[in-house]
């Protein structure tokens, strides 16, 4: 008596609105790619090239901030002399930075 029937309206069949609703998601992915993913891939590529270019006698910084000179090279490992007579065997990816020549010898003085 007091309550009338409520009927749902039919949704408009507009295919363009569904594409517009996906546009913000696509734009967010594009921005994320250019701000985060692409620079990270570039850094990884540079680090890999640096590790492959290591040679005996290079002065390096290994993870943890330890300075040393490369004495032996292997496929997966390298030996780093951190003091006279003290060598550490580390994995190649542990090398963080290659220093200019003469940095290690002057750092200990």
Buried (B, 14 or more C-beta within 10 A) or exposed (E): EEEEEEEEEEEEEEEEEEEEEEEEEEEEEEEEEEEEEEEEEEEEEEBEEBBEEBEEEBBBBBEEEBBBBBEEEEEEEBBBBBEEEEBBEBEBEBBBEBBEEEBBEEEEE
